[in-house]
């Protein structure tokens, strides 16, 4: 018999699912996270976060990883972080991947790979016009952060931060990619995006990692501006996946 004031079992289940989704969404928005970071962001106890992570792990939505350490490693073992699996990312996508892959494969077979590259550039260029408007008002030193904010508004959950030493510059990190499964088969999408980032930021950039290649985060290195850096310097797309840095 149910006690007075006790919530129905289905309501408890619904509340659990809602909180669990918040945990997964926080990892999507902020990248691989520790239990302590999740608890602080969500206003939960670490015990509650661990319980939800255990359930998400059982469902194949998240997986534990060793936290990456930039610069000098401190004493002790690195903290464990939890990252979304491919299955977990799919849960946030309204997936039209199969249709997109079929369409691009048809374009490649009928018009050649150059047509796919042209499509990728046209698609990203249309998005870039929205980003450019958001960046025009930003100080040159803040353009990476302005681009990250514009990308986040478009569903890429992006952040910008100083690159780890000895690199001199910033890293633009995209914790989510709505077209990752398509880009896995058609890297022209990533290459076109890298070119557009270079144009928007007014400097060459280097793609270090991509979700499409199995990395946890899409990471783009933006070197600190120098007198030799010009707004018209082209992107070295041949290095778009060089030095990939798995997250």
C-alpha positions in Angstrom: 0.0 0.0 0.0 1.3 3.4 -0.9 2.1 5.8 1.9 0.5 9.2 2.2 2.4 11.8 0.2 4.4 9.1 -1.7 4.9 9.8 -5.4 3.5 7.3 -7.8 6.2 4.9 -9.2 5.7 6.2 -12.7 6.3 9.8 -11.5 9.5 8.7 -9.8 10.6 7.0 -13.0 9.8 10.1 -15.1 11.9 12.2 -12.7 14.8 9.8 -12.8 14.7 9.9 -16.6 14.6 13.7 -16.7 17.6 14.0 -14.4 19.5 11.3 -16.3 18.8 13.3 -19.5 20.2 16.4 -17.8 23.4 14.5 -16.9 23.8 13.3 -20.5 23.0 16.7 -21.9 25.6 18.4 -19.6 28.3 16.0 -20.9 27.2 16.8 -24.5 27.4 20.6 -23.9 30.7 20.6 -21.9 32.5 17.5 -23.1 33.9 14.7 -21.0 33.3 15.5 -17.4 34.2 14.4 -13.9 31.6 13.4 -11.3 32.5 16.5 -9.3 32.0 18.8 -12.3 28.7 17.3 -13.2 27.4 17.6 -9.6 28.4 21.2 -9.4 26.8 22.1 -12.8 23.6 20.3 -12.1 23.2 21.0 -8.4 23.2 17.3 -7.5 25.1 15.3 -5.0 28.1 13.3 -6.3 26.3 10.1 -5.2 23.3 10.9 -7.3 25.5 11.7 -10.3 27.3 8.4 -9.9 23.9 6.6 -9.8 22.8 8.2 -13.0 26.1 7.6 -14.7 25.9 3.9 -13.8 22.5 3.7 -15.4 23.7 5.7 -18.5 26.7 3.4 -18.7 24.5 0.3 -18.5 22.4 1.7 -21.4 25.6 2.4 -23.4 25.1 6.1 -23.4 28.3 7.1 -21.5 31.6 5.5 -20.9 34.4 6.3 -18.5 37.8 7.6 -19.7 41.0 8.8 -18.2 41.1 12.6 -18.1 43.6 14.2 -20.5 46.2 16.3 -18.7 47.7 19.3 -20.5 51.1 20.5 -19.5 53.0 19.1 -16.5 51.3 16.1 -14.9 50.5 16.5 -11.2 51.0 13.7 -8.7 48.4 11.0 -8.4 46.2 9.3 -11.0 44.2 11.6 -13.4 40.5 11.9 -12.5 38.1 9.7 -14.3 35.8 11.5 -16.8 32.6 10.3 -18.5 32.1 10.9 -22.2 29.2 10.2 -24.5 29.4 7.1 -26.7 28.3 7.1 -30.3 25.0 5.7 -29.1 24.7 8.6 -26.6 25.3 11.2 -29.3 22.7 9.6 -31.6 20.1 10.1 -28.8 20.4 13.8 -29.3 20.2 13.7 -33.1 17.2 13.5 -35.3 19.0 11.2 -37.6 18.6 11.7 -41.3 22.1 10.3 -41.7 21.1 7.4 -44.0 19.3 9.8 -46.4 22.2 12.3 -46.3 24.8 9.5 -47.0 22.8 8.1 -49.8 22.4 11.5 -51.4 26.1 12.4 -51.2 27.0 9.0 -52.5 24.7 9.5 -55.5 26.3 12.9 -56.1 29.8 11.4 -55.9 28.9 8.5 -58.3 27.1 10.7 -60.9 29.1 14.0 -60.7 32.4 13.0 -59.0 34.0 13.7 -55.7 34.6 17.4 -56.7 30.9 17.9 -56.7 30.7 16.6 -53.1 33.4 19.1 -52.1 31.5 21.9 -53.9 28.3 20.9 -52.0 30.2 20.9 -48.7 31.7 24.4 -49.3 28.3 25.8 -50.3 26.6 24.3 -47.3 29.2 25.6 -44.8 29.3 29.0 -46.6 25.6 29.5 -46.0 26.1 28.8 -42.3 29.2 31.1 -42.2 27.1 34.1 -43.2 25.2 33.7 -39.9 28.4 33.4 -37.9 30.0 36.3 -39.7 27.3 38.6 -38.5 27.9 37.5 -34.9 31.6 38.0 -35.2 31.7 41.4 -36.9 31.1 43.2 -33.6 33.8 41.2 -31.7 37.2 42.4 -31.0 39.9 40.4 -33.0 41.2 38.9 -29.8 37.7 37.6 -29.0 36.8 36.2 -32.4 37.4 32.6 -31.3 34.9 33.0 -28.4 32.4 34.7 -30.7 32.6 31.9 -33.2 32.2 29.3 -30.4 29.1 31.1 -29.2 27.7 31.2 -32.7 28.4 27.5 -33.2 26.8 26.6 -29.9 23.6 28.4 -31.0 23.7 26.1 -34.1 23.9 22.9 -32.0 27.6 22.3 -31.9 28.1 22.9 -28.1 31.4 24.8 -28.8 33.9 26.4 -26.5 37.2 28.3 -26.9 40.1 28.2 -24.6 43.8 28.8 -24.5 45.8 26.0 -26.1 48.1 24.0 -23.8 51.7 24.9 -23.7 53.9 25.0 -25.6 51.4 25.9 -28.3 50.7 29.7 -28.7 47.1 30.3 -29.5 43.6 29.0 -28.8 41.7 25.8 -29.2 38.1 25.8 -30.6 36.4 22.7 -29.3 33.1 21.4 -30.7 31.6 18.8 -28.2 28.8 17.8 -30.6 28.6 17.4 -34.4 25.2 16.8 -35.9 26.7 15.4 -39.1 29.5 13.3 -37.6 28.3 10.0 -39.1 28.0 11.5 -42.5 31.4 13.3 -42.2 32.9 9.9 -41.3 32.3 8.8 -44.9 32.6 12.2 -46.5 35.5 14.2 -44.9 34.9 17.0 -47.4 32.4 18.3 -44.8 35.1 18.7 -42.2 37.6 20.1 -44.7 35.1 22.8 -45.8 34.3 23.7 -42.2 38.0 24.1 -41.5 38.4 26.4 -44.5 35.5 28.6 -43.4 36.9 28.8 -39.8 40.1 30.2 -41.4 38.2 32.8 -43.4 36.1 33.9 -40.4 39.0 34.1 -38.0 41.4 35.8 -40.5 44.2 33.3 -40.0 45.2 29.7 -40.9 43.9 27.1 -38.6 44.7 23.4 -38.0 42.2 20.7 -37.3 43.7 18.5 -34.5 40.8 16.1 -33.9 37.3 15.3 -35.2 34.4 13.4 -33.8 33.9 11.9 -37.3 37.4 10.2 -36.9 36.5 8.7 -33.5 37.8 11.5 -31.3 35.7 12.7 -28.3 35.7 16.4 -29.5 36.3 18.3 -32.7 39.4 20.4 -31.9 40.8 23.2 -34.1 44.0 25.0 -33.2 44.0 28.8 -33.8 47.5 30.2 -33.7 48.1 33.5 -32.0 48.2 36.3 -34.5 51.6 37.4 -35.7 52.7 40.1 -38.2 53.0 37.4 -40.8 49.4 36.3 -40.3 47.0 37.8 -42.8 43.3 37.6 -43.2 43.7 36.2 -46.7 46.1 33.4 -45.8 44.5 30.1 -47.0 43.9 27.1 -44.8 46.3 24.2 -45.1 43.5 21.7 -45.6 46.0 18.9 -46.2 46.8 19.2 -42.5 43.2 19.2 -41.4 43.5 15.9 -39.5 47.3 16.0 -38.9 48.4 15.6 -35.3 45.0 14.3 -34.3 44.6 14.7 -30.6 42.0 12.2 -29.2 39.9 13.6 -26.3 
